[in-house]
């Protein structure tokens, strides 16, 4: 992910998909997973914080420094 706005968008898409899945199956989702291959350091820090708040399991690949 290149920026925090993109991260926010992906989390919102995940939450929308979870709501749709719960309505479709009439079952509760017990594990939310967000996997990110590449993220800058500031985006990774934001994702870690936000995923802890929303109880999302975050799989984070590589972090890179921006100049």
N, CA, C and O atoms as CSV, one atom per row, in Angstrom:
chain,resi,resn,atom,element,x,y,z
A,1,UNK,N,N,0.838,-1.170,0.000
A,1,UNK,CA,C,0.000,0.000,0.000
A,1,UNK,C,C,0.883,1.233,0.000
A,1,UNK,O,O,1.905,1.294,0.685
A,2,UNK,N,N,0.475,2.189,-0.765
A,2,UNK,CA,C,1.307,3.372,-0.945
A,2,UNK,C,C,1.033,4.483,0.051
A,2,UNK,O,O,1.932,5.250,0.393
A,3,UNK,N,N,-0.223,4.574,0.527
A,3,UNK,CA,C,-0.538,5.669,1.444
A,3,UNK,C,C,-1.655,5.259,2.402
A,3,UNK,O,O,-2.281,4.211,2.241
A,4,UNK,N,N,-1.883,6.097,3.385
A,4,UNK,CA,C,-2.861,5.795,4.429
A,4,UNK,C,C,-4.281,5.790,3.862
A,4,UNK,O,O,-5.120,5.014,4.322
A,5,UNK,N,N,-4.565,6.634,2.878
A,5,UNK,CA,C,-5.896,6.652,2.274
A,5,UNK,C,C,-6.224,5.302,1.639
A,5,UNK,O,O,-7.352,4.819,1.737
A,6,UNK,N,N,-5.237,4.703,0.991
A,6,UNK,CA,C,-5.431,3.384,0.391
A,6,UNK,C,C,-5.667,2.331,1.477
A,6,UNK,O,O,-6.476,1.421,1.295
A,7,UNK,N,N,-4.969,2.452,2.591
A,7,UNK,CA,C,-5.163,1.529,3.714
A,7,UNK,C,C,-6.571,1.660,4.283
A,7,UNK,O,O,-7.224,0.656,4.570
A,8,UNK,N,N,-7.034,2.885,4.445
A,8,UNK,CA,C,-8.395,3.119,4.948
A,8,UNK,C,C,-9.408,2.489,3.999
A,8,UNK,O,O,-10.361,1.844,4.438
A,9,UNK,N,N,-9.201,2.677,2.706
A,9,UNK,CA,C,-10.101,2.112,1.704
A,9,UNK,C,C,-10.140,0.584,1.794
A,9,UNK,O,O,-11.215,-0.011,1.715
A,10,UNK,N,N,-8.991,-0.047,1.958
A,10,UNK,CA,C,-8.945,-1.508,2.036
A,10,UNK,C,C,-9.634,-2.033,3.294
A,10,UNK,O,O,-10.306,-3.063,3.245
A,11,UNK,N,N,-9.476,-1.343,4.410
A,11,UNK,CA,C,-10.147,-1.752,5.647
A,11,UNK,C,C,-11.658,-1.603,5.494
A,11,UNK,O,O,-12.415,-2.460,5.948
A,12,UNK,N,N,-12.098,-0.521,4.859
A,12,UNK,CA,C,-13.534,-0.332,4.619
A,12,UNK,C,C,-14.087,-1.413,3.693
A,12,UNK,O,O,-15.197,-1.902,3.907
A,13,UNK,N,N,-13.323,-1.790,2.663
A,13,UNK,CA,C,-13.749,-2.864,1.769
A,13,UNK,C,C,-13.854,-4.185,2.519
A,13,UNK,O,O,-14.793,-4.951,2.301
A,14,UNK,N,N,-12.896,-4.455,3.398
A,14,UNK,CA,C,-12.930,-5.677,4.203
A,14,UNK,C,C,-14.170,-5.697,5.082
A,14,UNK,O,O,-14.870,-6.707,5.146
A,15,UNK,N,N,-14.445,-4.593,5.757
A,15,UNK,CA,C,-15.619,-4.525,6.629
A,15,UNK,C,C,-16.914,-4.685,5.836
A,15,UNK,O,O,-17.847,-5.331,6.313
A,16,UNK,N,N,-16.988,-4.114,4.647
A,16,UNK,CA,C,-18.175,-4.273,3.798
A,16,UNK,C,C,-18.359,-5.727,3.378
A,16,UNK,O,O,-19.477,-6.242,3.375
A,17,UNK,N,N,-17.261,-6.382,3.024
A,17,UNK,CA,C,-17.326,-7.788,2.625
A,17,UNK,C,C,-17.764,-8.669,3.793
A,17,UNK,O,O,-18.500,-9.637,3.606
A,18,UNK,N,N,-17.311,-8.332,4.989
A,18,UNK,CA,C,-17.692,-9.102,6.175
A,18,UNK,C,C,-19.185,-8.956,6.450
A,18,UNK,O,O,-19.865,-9.939,6.743
A,19,UNK,N,N,-19.685,-7.743,6.358
A,19,UNK,CA,C,-21.121,-7.512,6.573
A,19,UNK,C,C,-21.938,-8.296,5.545
A,19,UNK,O,O,-22.938,-8.924,5.894
A,20,UNK,N,N,-21.517,-8.262,4.288
A,20,UNK,CA,C,-22.229,-8.994,3.236
A,20,UNK,C,C,-22.183,-10.499,3.483
A,20,UNK,O,O,-23.189,-11.185,3.306
A,21,UNK,N,N,-21.036,-11.013,3.886
A,21,UNK,CA,C,-20.905,-12.451,4.151
A,21,UNK,C,C,-21.779,-12.882,5.321
A,21,UNK,O,O,-22.402,-13.942,5.276
A,22,UNK,N,N,-21.826,-12.065,6.363
A,22,UNK,CA,C,-22.656,-12.397,7.520
A,22,UNK,C,C,-24.136,-12.403,7.138
A,22,UNK,O,O,-24.883,-13.270,7.591
A,23,UNK,N,N,-24.560,-11.462,6.325
A,23,UNK,CA,C,-25.960,-11.423,5.885
A,23,UNK,C,C,-26.289,-12.609,4.979
A,23,UNK,O,O,-27.363,-13.202,5.083
A,24,UNK,N,N,-25.365,-12.944,4.100
A,24,UNK,CA,C,-25.593,-14.027,3.143
A,24,UNK,C,C,-25.661,-15.386,3.832
A,24,UNK,O,O,-26.508,-16.211,3.488
A,25,UNK,N,N,-24.779,-15.627,4.800
A,25,UNK,CA,C,-24.698,-16.940,5.443
A,25,UNK,C,C,-25.479,-17.029,6.747
A,25,UNK,O,O,-25.668,-18.122,7.280
A,26,UNK,N,N,-25.934,-15.897,7.264
A,26,UNK,CA,C,-26.593,-15.848,8.582
A,26,UNK,C,C,-25.705,-16.409,9.689
A,26,UNK,O,O,-26.193,-17.012,10.645
A,27,UNK,N,N,-24.412,-16.207,9.552
A,27,UNK,CA,C,-23.446,-16.646,10.564
A,27,UNK,C,C,-22.505,-15.498,10.875
A,27,UNK,O,O,-22.276,-14.612,10.052
A,28,UNK,N,N,-21.965,-15.538,12.084
A,28,UNK,CA,C,-21.046,-14.493,12.531
A,28,UNK,C,C,-19.627,-14.811,12.072
A,28,UNK,O,O,-19.198,-15.964,12.105
A,29,UNK,N,N,-18.917,-13.797,11.651
A,29,UNK,CA,C,-17.512,-13.945,11.283
A,29,UNK,C,C,-16.676,-13.821,12.553
A,29,UNK,O,O,-16.820,-12.858,13.307
A,30,UNK,N,N,-15.811,-14.792,12.782
A,30,UNK,CA,C,-15.005,-14.789,13.997
A,30,UNK,C,C,-13.568,-14.342,13.761
A,30,UNK,O,O,-12.864,-14.002,14.712
A,31,UNK,N,N,-13.131,-14.338,12.520
A,31,UNK,CA,C,-11.765,-13.921,12.231
A,31,UNK,C,C,-11.762,-13.063,10.974
A,31,UNK,O,O,-12.179,-13.501,9.902
A,32,UNK,N,N,-11.281,-11.827,11.127
A,32,UNK,CA,C,-11.112,-10.922,9.992
A,32,UNK,C,C,-9.615,-10.878,9.691
A,32,UNK,O,O,-8.806,-10.662,10.593
A,33,UNK,N,N,-9.251,-11.079,8.438
A,33,UNK,CA,C,-7.843,-11.128,8.050
A,33,UNK,C,C,-7.581,-10.099,6.957
A,33,UNK,O,O,-8.313,-10.017,5.971
A,34,UNK,N,N,-6.522,-9.317,7.152
A,34,UNK,CA,C,-6.054,-8.382,6.133
A,34,UNK,C,C,-4.592,-8.702,5.859
A,34,UNK,O,O,-3.760,-8.679,6.765
A,35,UNK,N,N,-4.293,-8.997,4.611
A,35,UNK,CA,C,-2.934,-9.339,4.215
A,35,UNK,C,C,-2.397,-8.253,3.286
A,35,UNK,O,O,-3.049,-7.875,2.313
A,36,UNK,N,N,-1.204,-7.760,3.599
A,36,UNK,CA,C,-0.581,-6.691,2.818
A,36,UNK,C,C,0.835,-7.125,2.458
A,36,UNK,O,O,1.626,-7.469,3.335
A,37,UNK,N,N,1.153,-7.109,1.161
A,37,UNK,CA,C,2.472,-7.545,0.722
A,37,UNK,C,C,3.538,-6.482,0.987
A,37,UNK,O,O,4.567,-6.782,1.594
A,38,UNK,N,N,3.311,-5.262,0.546
A,38,UNK,CA,C,4.257,-4.166,0.728
A,38,UNK,C,C,3.545,-2.978,1.350
A,38,UNK,O,O,2.410,-2.664,0.991
A,39,UNK,N,N,4.218,-2.319,2.283
A,39,UNK,CA,C,3.666,-1.097,2.879
A,39,UNK,C,C,4.814,-0.236,3.377
A,39,UNK,O,O,5.810,-0.742,3.894
A,40,UNK,N,N,4.662,1.070,3.215
A,40,UNK,CA,C,5.675,1.975,3.760
A,40,UNK,C,C,5.587,1.952,5.281
A,40,UNK,O,O,4.595,1.490,5.843
A,41,UNK,N,N,6.601,2.441,5.928
A,41,UNK,CA,C,6.677,2.397,7.391
A,41,UNK,C,C,5.495,3.107,8.038
A,41,UNK,O,O,4.907,2.584,8.984
A,42,UNK,N,N,5.136,4.291,7.545
A,42,UNK,CA,C,4.020,5.023,8.152
A,42,UNK,C,C,2.686,4.324,7.916
A,42,UNK,O,O,1.822,4.327,8.793
A,43,UNK,N,N,2.510,3.726,6.741
A,43,UNK,CA,C,1.281,2.979,6.463
A,43,UNK,C,C,1.227,1.721,7.325
A,43,UNK,O,O,0.170,1.371,7.851
A,44,UNK,N,N,2.360,1.043,7.470
A,44,UNK,CA,C,2.410,-0.159,8.307
A,44,UNK,C,C,2.063,0.177,9.752
A,44,UNK,O,O,1.307,-0.554,10.393
A,45,UNK,N,N,2.603,1.266,10.266
A,45,UNK,CA,C,2.281,1.683,11.639
A,45,UNK,C,C,0.793,1.984,11.785
A,45,UNK,O,O,0.174,1.610,12.781
A,46,UNK,N,N,0.221,2.660,10.789
A,46,UNK,CA,C,-1.207,2.963,10.818
A,46,UNK,C,C,-2.032,1.672,10.792
A,46,UNK,O,O,-2.987,1.523,11.554
A,47,UNK,N,N,-1.653,0.741,9.908
A,47,UNK,CA,C,-2.390,-0.517,9.804
A,47,UNK,C,C,-2.339,-1.312,11.104
A,47,UNK,O,O,-3.347,-1.872,11.532
A,48,UNK,N,N,-1.178,-1.359,11.725
A,48,UNK,CA,C,-1.040,-2.088,12.989
A,48,UNK,C,C,-1.975,-1.496,14.036
A,48,UNK,O,O,-2.673,-2.229,14.737
A,49,UNK,N,N,-1.989,-0.181,14.140
A,49,UNK,CA,C,-2.842,0.497,15.126
A,49,UNK,C,C,-4.318,0.273,14.823
A,49,UNK,O,O,-5.090,-0.095,15.708
A,50,UNK,N,N,-4.701,0.495,13.586
A,50,UNK,CA,C,-6.122,0.386,13.204
A,50,UNK,C,C,-6.626,-1.050,13.298
A,50,UNK,O,O,-7.760,-1.284,13.718
A,51,UNK,N,N,-5.790,-2.010,12.909
A,51,UNK,CA,C,-6.210,-3.411,12.975
A,51,UNK,C,C,-6.368,-3.877,14.419
A,51,UNK,O,O,-7.243,-4.693,14.710
A,52,UNK,N,N,-5.542,-3.375,15.319
A,52,UNK,CA,C,-5.728,-3.706,16.736
A,52,UNK,C,C,-7.053,-3.156,17.242
A,52,UNK,O,O,-7.765,-3.830,17.985
A,53,UNK,N,N,-7.385,-1.932,16.843
A,53,UNK,CA,C,-8.636,-1.310,17.269
A,53,UNK,C,C,-9.849,-2.079,16.754
A,53,UNK,O,O,-10.837,-2.238,17.472
A,54,UNK,N,N,-9.775,-2.556,15.514
A,54,UNK,CA,C,-10.921,-3.218,14.892
A,54,UNK,C,C,-10.859,-4.734,15.001
A,54,UNK,O,O,-11.698,-5.431,14.430
A,55,UNK,N,N,-9.882,-5.248,15.723
A,55,UNK,CA,C,-9.714,-6.688,15.930
A,55,UNK,C,C,-9.609,-7.436,14.602
A,55,UNK,O,O,-10.304,-8.423,14.363
A,56,UNK,N,N,-8.718,-6.932,13.744
A,56,UNK,CA,C,-8.434,-7.549,12.454
A,56,UNK,C,C,-7.052,-8.182,12.552
A,56,UNK,O,O,-6.105,-7.550,13.020
A,57,UNK,N,N,-6.937,-9.440,12.106
A,57,UNK,CA,C,-5.651,-10.123,12.083
A,57,UNK,C,C,-4.883,-9.613,10.867
A,57,UNK,O,O,-5.319,-9.794,9.730
A,58,UNK,N,N,-3.745,-8.979,11.109
A,58,UNK,CA,C,-2.960,-8.355,10.042
A,58,UNK,C,C,-1.760,-9.221,9.695
A,58,UNK,O,O,-0.969,-9.587,10.563
A,59,UNK,N,N,-1.638,-9.540,8.420
A,59,UNK,CA,C,-0.455,-10.224,7.900
A,59,UNK,C,C,0.292,-9.185,7.080
A,59,UNK,O,O,-0.175,-8.756,6.025
A,60,UNK,N,N,1.446,-8.789,7.572
A,60,UNK,CA,C,2.208,-7.707,6.944
A,60,UNK,C,C,3.497,-8.265,6.359
A,60,UNK,O,O,4.315,-8.851,7.068
A,61,UNK,N,N,3.666,-8.074,5.062
A,61,UNK,CA,C,4.870,-8.541,4.378
A,61,UNK,C,C,6.037,-7.607,4.651
A,61,UNK,O,O,6.490,-7.498,5.790
A,62,UNK,N,N,6.515,-6.951,3.647
A,62,UNK,CA,C,7.680,-6.080,3.779
A,62,UNK,C,C,7.285,-4.639,4.063
A,62,UNK,O,O,6.317,-4.113,3.515
A,63,UNK,N,N,8.063,-4.026,4.933
A,63,UNK,CA,C,7.937,-2.588,5.176
A,63,UNK,C,C,9.111,-1.915,4.478
A,63,UNK,O,O,10.218,-2.453,4.460
A,64,UNK,N,N,8.874,-0.759,3.912
A,64,UNK,CA,C,9.968,-0.021,3.291
A,64,UNK,C,C,9.938,1.421,3.762
A,64,UNK,O,O,8.891,1.952,4.133
A,65,UNK,N,N,11.087,2.031,3.738
A,65,UNK,CA,C,11.238,3.429,4.156
A,65,UNK,C,C,10.976,4.343,2.969
A,65,UNK,O,O,11.409,4.062,1.852
A,66,UNK,N,N,10.269,5.431,3.214
A,66,UNK,CA,C,10.068,6.440,2.178
A,66,UNK,C,C,11.068,7.557,2.389
A,66,UNK,O,O,11.434,7.876,3.520
A,67,UNK,N,N,11.506,8.146,1.292
A,67,UNK,CA,C,12.515,9.206,1.389
A,67,UNK,C,C,11.882,10.553,1.416
A,67,UNK,O,O,12.581,11.563,1.495
